[in-house]
């Protein structure tokens, strides 16, 4: 869509430098504000009053700067501004020559880049990435407290174990309460965005894929817009095995890449475990292959591959997984 205005913002830890131009490229406003929510809100109000700037006809461009952009993004999602998070390297490359390097000059470069390449703008959508990272850390903390106690039970005096459980009870209770709150926030964020909500429902219709894995799949694939195929994602997640061979003399078992996303691989492994425990064709497939003498972990890896293929299939077809579908032998190869 054509934009009436463009706002380029150079983000720093303490400050935000901005440059504001119209459709013809005329510089209408430029300045610096503190990197805090209230000054950002006041700037947007001022631009609206002075130039009748509207969220749907304004493209706001800024570089990826991690957590330093959080205040800005929090404000911009409320009235639904069109936000473009672009690679700083890409913006600098497009400028070719850099004679001046200041924050105000960077803001002007960013807004000129946004105007020039507006047709290629990839609009940003809020993602629960920080929340899922926090969830992972909370889960790790819970398991760090629980696992040693679980392992100690068969070997340590029961009175000592009870004493240790009592000593960590309050901490575990607090962590589990925080974990529940984070899960609620993630669910709320997904439901608030129609596209994320659609993907979430499609993915969780697959037997074995729960809320956490579905959310992580959405994040890892940039809501299935990163261009990866199911096979490429399987490589990324460490599920696709590669042959191990050197010349004609050294051969070994096929193995997955050590460069894989280990967190995603773990989630898919847990999903595969869930799938083979549920009555249905995946459980039948697993039991059949094990009965044939196949290695259990190899079969589990095949199940993980199946889950990835199904995830991509339901998204591409925009159709929930059909649990009543009848599989033939060719489906289980």
N, C-alpha and C positions, 0 to 999 in steps of 0.2 A: 504494500500500500504506500502511496506517496505521503511524505511527512511535511508538515508546515514548519516545524522547528527542529533544531538539533542542539543537544546539550552534551558537551564533552567534559568529563571530570577526571582530573588527575588525583589519585587517592594516595595520601600519606597517613602515617600513624596519627598525627595530631591535626592535620588540616586537609581541606579539600579545595583545590583550585579548579575553577570552572570557566568555560567559555560557551556562550550562547549565540547561535546564528539562526537566521531565517532560511527559507527555502532557496533564496537567491545567493546565499553565502554571506550576507551582510552581518557583521559583528554587532549584536544588539546589547550584549552585557558580558562583563568579564570581572572576575574577582576571586577572593579567597574567603572561606568560612571555616570555623572549627569543625572537626570530624566528630559530630555529635548529632543526635536525632533532631533536637529542637531547631538548631540553626539550619539544618537541611529542610525542615518543614517550612521555616520562614522564607528561605530562598525560593522554594517552589510556589509559595503563596505570592511572593513579590513578582515573579515572572508571569504568573497567571494574571495578576492585576494590571501589570504594565503592558503585557503583550498578548493577553488572552490566550496563553499557552494551555492547551488541553492534553490530558494524558494520552489519549488514543492517537493524536496526531503529532506527538513529540517522540523522537528517538533519542534516548540517553545512552551514551557510550562511555565505557570505562574499562580499564585494564583489569585482568585477574590479579588481585592483590591479597588473596586469602582472607583472613579475619578482619583486616582493616576496612573491608568494604561492607561489613555486616550492618552498621548503622544505616548506611545509604540504602542498601537493598531492603532492609526492614521497612523504611519509609516508602520506597518506590513501589512495593508490592501492594500497599493499601489502596491507592486509587488506580492501580493497574496501568502504570506507565509502561511504555515499550522500552525494555532495557536490553542492551547488547553488551555482553561481557566478551571482550576480545583479547587475544594474546598481545602483550606488549611488544614482543618481537615482531609480530606481523605488522603492527602499526608503525614501528620504527623502520622496518624494511620498506614499507610503502612510501615513506618520506624521502628515501634515497640519501639525501644530504642533510646533516644536522649541524647547522652553524651556531645555533643557540640552544643551550640546555638549561632551562629553568622550569619550575613547576607550571608557571603561567603559560610558557611556550608549549609545554607538553599538553596542557589542556586544549590549547588551540589546535595542535596537531591532531589530537584525538577527535575533536569535533569536525575538523576538515575531513578526516578519514571516514567518519560516520556518514557525512553528507555525500562524499564521493562514491562510497561503496554500499549505500543504503539498500540496494537491490539484493545484496548478499548477506544482509543482516540476519544473524541467528539469534532470535529473541530468547532471552533467559527466562527460565521458570524456577520458582523456589523449589529446592530439593531438600529432603530430610537428611542430608549427608552428615552434618555436624551432629544431629541427634543420633543417627545410627552409629557414629564413631563413639559417642558417649555411651550408648547402649552396650557396645562391645567392651568398653572399659569397665562398666559396672558389672557385666557378666563375668569378666575376668576376675574382678575383686571378689565376687560371690564365690566363684569356684576356688579361688585361692584360699578362702577361709573354709569352705566345705570339704574339699577333696582330701586334705591331710587327715581330717577327723574321720572321714569315711574309711581311708586306708588304715588308720590306726586301730579301728575297732576290733579286728580279730587278734591283735597282737599286744594291746595295751590294757591295763587294768580298767574295768568298766567304770569304777569311781573316778579315775583320772579323766577318762573320756567325757563323762558327764560334766565334770568340772570345767573342761575345756569348752564344751558346747555351751555351757552357761555363760562363760566369760565372753564368748563371741556372739551370743544371741542378740544383743542390742544392735551390734554393728550389722549383722546379717539382716535384721528386721529393717533397719534404716536403708540399707542398700537395696533390698527388695522393694521397698516403698518407692525409692527413687527410680528404680527400673520400671515399675508399673507406670509411674508418671511419664517417663520418657516414651514408653510404648503408646500411651494415650496421645501424646503430642505428635508422634509420627503418624498415627492413624488419622488425627485431625488434619494434619498438613496434606496428606494424600487425598482425603475426602474433599478438601477445599479446592483441589485442582481437578477439573473434569477429566483431563487426559491421563494424569497419574492414577486417578480413581478407576478409570476404564482398564488400564493395564493391570492394576492390582487385582481387580476382580477376575480378569482373564487368567492370570497366572495362578491365583489361589484356587481356581477350578480344577487344576491338575493335582491328582492324588500324589501326596508327598511334599508338595510345595506349600509352605505356610507363609504367614505374614512377613517374617524376618527375611526369608530367602527371596520372596517376591520383591520386597523393598530393595534388597541388595542387587537383584537382577536389574531393576529399573535404573538404579544409580550407576551400576557398572556399564550399562549399555547406553547411558544418556537417554533413557526412555525409549530405547530401541531405535535411536536415530544416528548412531555412530557408524553405520554402514557395515558392521561386522555381520558375517553369515554365522549360522549355528556352528559350523565346523571351526571357524576362526575363534568364536567365543569359547568353544571347548578347549582350544589350544591355550587361550588366555587364562582359563580357569584351571589348567593343569589336568584336564580330563582326557584329552586326546593323546594316546600313546605314540611315541616315535620309535622307529627301529634303531637299535644300538649296534653299529657295525663299523669296522675300520678295515678298509681294503678287502681282501678275500680271506683273512685269517682270524680276525677278532670279531666274534659275534656274541650277542647276549640277548637277554630278554628285552622286549620293547619296554620303554619307560616314558613317564611324563616329564615335561620340562621343569627344571628346578627354578625357572624364572616365573613360574605361574603365580597367579593371585591366590595365595594360600588361604586367605579368609573365605573367598568365594568357593574354593575347593572344599573346605570344611563344611560350609553350609550345604553344598550339593551332596556331600557324603551323608550328612544327617538327613537330608530330604530323601535320599535313596534308601536309607535304613527305614524311614517311615513308610515309604512306598512298598517295600517288600514285606512289611509287617501287616499291611492292609490287604484284606482279601480282594483278589482280582487278578488281572492278567499279568501285572508286574510281579506279583508274588509267585504266580504259576511259572513265569519265565525264569525267575531266579532259582526256584526249586528244581526245575527241569535241567537247567544248565549245571547246577551243582551235582545233581544225580548222574549227569553225563561225565562227571569227573573234572569239570572246569574249576579253576582256582576261584575261591569265593570272592577275593578282592578284585579279581579281573571281572567277574560277573557284576559286582557292585559298581565297578567303573563303567561297565556297559549300561547299567541302569542310570547312572549319572548322565551319560550321553543321551539316553532316551529322554530324560527330563529336560535337558537343554533343547533337544529337537522339538519337544512338545511345547516348550515355552515360546520358541520362535514361530511355531505353527499356529498357535492360538492367537498370537499377536498379528501375524500376517493375514490370517483369515478373519480377524475380529470376531471370533466365535469361541465360546467357552468349551473346554475339553469335554468330549462326549464319553462318559464313563461306561456307556452301554455298547460302545463300538465293539464289534466282534473281530478279533484278530485271527489271521491265518498263520500257518507256519512260516511264510515268507516274512512276516512282521517280526519274527523272533530270531532272525539270523544275526 
